[in-house]
Amino acid sequence: MNDIGEFTLLVALATALYGCVAYVMSARGNRIDLYLSADKTPFIVWACVTISSICLWKAFLTDDFSLQYVWAYSNIELDTFYKVSSFWGGQKGSLLFWTLLLTTYMLVVYFQNRKKNLRVVPYAMAVMLAIVVFFLFLINFSTNPFERIPLPPEDGRGLNPLLQNYWMVIHPPTLYLGYVGFTVPFAFAVAALISKNLDDSWIRLTRKWTLISWFFLCMGNLFGASWAYVELGWGGYWAWDPVENAAFMPLLIATAFLHSVMIQEKKDMMKVWNMSLILLTFAMTIFGTFITRSGLIQSVHTFDEATLGYYFLAFLFVIIAACSALIIARLPLLKSANELDSFLSRESSFLFNNLVLLGIAFATFWGTIFPIISEAVRGVKITVGPPFYNQVNVPIGLALLALIGIGPVIAWRRATLSNLKKNFLKPVTAGIIAAVALFPVIPLGNRAEIYTYVTFVLCVFVLTSILTEFYKGTVSRMGLHEESVVGALTTVTWRNKRRYGGYIVHIGVVLIFAGIAGSQAYGTHTEKHLKMGESFEIRGYTITYKKLVAIEATSIKTRIIAQLAVERDGKPYWTGHPEKEFYKGQNQPVSEVDVLSTWKEDLYMILADFREDESATIKVYVNPMVCWMWTGGWIIAFGTMNSMWPDRLEQRRRLDRVRKQEQLFPSPAQE
Amino acid sequence: MKTIKIVAVLIAMMWVSMGQVSIVRAGALLQDLENQLMCKCDDKCGKVLINCTCSTSDKTRAKFSKMLESGITVEQIVKMQVDEYGETVLSAPSKFGFNLTAWMTPFVALVAGGFGVRKVLQSWVGKKGDSDSVETPVAEPKVSEKYSKRLKDELDGIEL
C-alpha cells in the first residue's frame, strides 16, 4: 500500500504538470484537442492524491510503523479517532491533507464550469494545477509522508497529548478548508487578468467560493479559540500567537474583499482594488503556511520539523511578483468610470470599512514580522506579544464596530442630511441610552474597562441599526401582503438572502465583540492550595475540594481527577472535575479543564498541582460572557448559510437587468 | 446642540470617574508583571507568562510573588529580567528608540490610508460633479424645479 501511495503522488505531480501546461496551450492556441486532453487531468490528479491519502490513513489505522511519519505521530494505544486525525498532526501529512482538499475543491470547480466560460476556465484550472504542482513537488521531494524506517520499531512515539482533543478532528480541517478555498477566487482572478475578461463575471462565478472559504476560515479561527480555551488551561482563548495571526489576517482581508466587491457589482468600480484584495488574501494564506513551516518566527503552532520556509517564501515572492506584473499590464483594461454621487454614501462607508479592516490586518502583520525586522536592523530579537496587539488593534477594532452600525443605515449613492437624521435617530438614541444606563453600573478604572464600556455602547448602537433594518423590511412587507410578523420577517430574510444574511452575520460579529470585551475586562481568577474538605469563595461561588481520584485510563495514560463541589447561595450548584493527564514518555502533564458555561459567565476550573497527601492546587477563573462569542460564531454560520443559499429571485432579477441593458444598448449584430 | 451638550457632560463624567475610581485588586501587581514578561522555560513555549501553565512558569510566579512581597517593584523585576535574558523576555516592544516604530507604524499607515481614501473619494465625487455639469441640459422652467425637488425628496427617502 505504501508503494502505491508513493507512486500515485508521483503520477499526480506529472499529471498536474501536464494539465497546467496543456490548459494554457489550449487556451492560447485555441486547440480543442489539447483542451480535451487537459480536461481529464483534474480528475486524475484528485484520484491519485485521494488514493495516496487513503494509503496513509490505512498506515495509521493498521499501526504501520515502517513509515517514519506514522511512527512519529501515532502509537498502538492511540484512539482510532485520533489515529484518523494524526494524518494532519505533522508537517508531512498536513501538506498531503492540504493537497487533498485543494484537489477536491479543484474537482468541484471543474465539474461546475467545464462546459462554460471556456475563455476563463482553462486559465483558472491551470492556475489551480500550478499551485497543486508546488505542493506535490514539496510532498514528493522534500517532505514525503511515505518515507520508510529501515528497521520498523514495534510501537510509535505517539501523538502530542495537546493534540489528543476532539477539536483536533474539527479545527485543522475547518481552517484548511478556509485557507485552501481562497485558491478558487484567486485562480479565477488571475484567469480573468490573463484572458482579459475583466468585467465582474469572475466575481459572480466565485462569490460562493469566497463566502464558503470565508465561512470556514472564520469558523476555523473560532474553533481554534475554543480549543485553546478548553485545552491549554490558561483561561483565555486568543494569545496573538504568530500562527493565530496568520489565520486572522486573510480573514480580515477577505472580509474587506467581500464588502468592496459589492461596489464593483453595483457600480462597476474598484476593479483594481478588488483584484489586489483577493490576490493579497491568497498571498496571506501562503504567508500563514510559511510561518508554520519555516521555524523563523517562534510559535506554539510551529511544526517540529519546520524546514520548508524558503520554498514557501520563494512561492510567495513568485505569486506577488507575477500578480503585480499582471495587474500593471492590465491597468488600462481595469480602469473604470469611478464616480460617486456623494461623499456621504454607503459606498464611502465601505471604503472606510476596507481601510479599517486592512488597518487591523496591517497592524497584525507588522507585529508578526517586527521581531525579524528588529533582528535585521538592530541585531536584537524581541518579542511582540498580546499587550502590543491589544493596545494597537482594540481602538481600530472599535472603529470597525462603529462602521458595522453605520453601513446599513447610510443610503447607497447619496445620503442627505434629512435621511441621515431619520436613519440614525433610533440607533444613536439607543446608544446614548445604553451609555447613560451602563455608566453607573460599569467600572471605569482602567483602559480595558473604558474600552469595554465603549464597546458595549457601540454594540447597542450597531444592534439597533441592524434590527431597525429588519423592522423596516418586516413592517413594509406586512403592510403590502397582510402577513403575520413572523411570516413577513421570514419572507423578507429569505427573499433578500444576501442582504439580510449579511445583517445576521453582523449580529454574530457584535456578539463576538461583546463577548471579548466582557471576558477581557471583568474576568477574575484565584489560585488556592487546599486540603480535602477545604473551601474558598470567588464571585459568589463557594468551591469545596472533595477528593482526588487516580484512573489508569490506558497503558500510557493516567488521569488524576479532582472533584470540586460548587455552591451558590448556600445551595449545591454544580460539581467540577478538572484533571491532569500523564502520558508515558512525555515530560509535561496535560491539564483538562472543566467549565460550567452560562450566558452570564463561565466558571473555569483547573487542577494546577497536587501532592502525595492528596492536597491540591486549584485555579479558578470566572470569565464573563465567553458564551456570547461562541453563540456569535453560530449566528455567523447561520447568516453565511442564509447568504449563500441559492437565490432564484436574485438570479431572475439579474437576468432581467441584463435583458434590459441589452434592449437599451443592442449589440452591433442586433442593430 | 442639545446632543453635543449631553455628549460633553458624558465625557466629563467619564474623565472625573477615571480620576476617582482606583480599584486595587489583589494580585494586580503580579498580574501586571506576568503580562509584561514571557515564559522562559526550556521548551521555549513562546507564551506570555500569564498565559503559560508549565512548571517553569509556576516557579517563576512564586519567585516573583516573593520578590514583590519583599518590596521590589515591578519595574525593578522587569529590569532584572531584561538584564538576564535580553529584550526578548519582554512581551511587547519598549516604547522608545527603534522599537517605537513598532507602535507608530500601524497608526501612521492608518492615517495615511485615511487621507488616501479621502482624496480618492473627493476625486470620484468631483468627477461625478463634472460629468453631471456637462450632461445637465439647459435650465427648465420653474414647474420642473418644483417637481425635481419633490422627486429628490422622495428619492432621498427610498432605501435601495
Interface residues (C-beta under 8 A of the other chain):
Chain A: L232 G233 W234 G236 A239 D241 M269 Q298 S299 V300 A337 N338 E339 L340 D341 S342 F343 S348 L351 F352 L355 V356 L358 G359 F362 A363 W366 G367 F370 S374 V377 R378 V380 K381 I382 T383 V384 G385 P386 P387 F388 Q391 V392 I396 A411 W412 R413 R414 T416 S418 N419 K422 I432 A435 V436 F439 P443 L444 G445 I450 K472 T524 N587 Q588 S591 I606 A608 D609
Chain B: T3 I6 L10 M13 M14 S17 M18 V21 S22 I23 R25 N35 Q36 M38 D43 K44 C45 G46 K47 V48 I50 N51 C52 T53 C54 S55 D58 G86 E87 T88 V89 L90 S91 A92 P93 F98 N99 A102 W103 T105 P106 F107 A109 L110 G113 G114 V117 V120 L121 Q122 S123 W124 V125 K127 K128 S131 D153 D156 G157 E159 L160
